[in-house]
């Protein structure tokens, strides 16, 4: 298990000025934020980052959403970072997310769910390298 993972504060949360609140929750849960980057994905970059979802019904909407405004990318460290962060952010669908999770607190809906977290150790390394080369 890796001790690092990638988090992305998504455009809906950036637009609603939730960056500080979300980072506070992350730090209060003993994650160490070692790198932070403000970034604006273009369509080519977003399609590459989300290529695993290409061909799915929500792909185009996801690309439009993720390129609609800036994102905040975070490199996080903690023991069992991926699994611990997935617990902290909650279910992709905020209606199904556990109380106190970031998505339950801040997501607008299943698409505009405020935060991304790597879903596996392998993907964490790929995603980290995508933004922090």
Secondary structure, 3 states (H helix, E strand, C coil): CCCEEEEEECHHHHHCCCHHHHHHHHHHCCCEEEEEEEECCCHHHHHHHCHHHCCCCCHHHHHHHHCCCCEEEEEEECCCHHHHHHHHHCCCCCCCCCCCCHHHHHCCCCCCCCEEECCCHHHHHHHHHHHCC
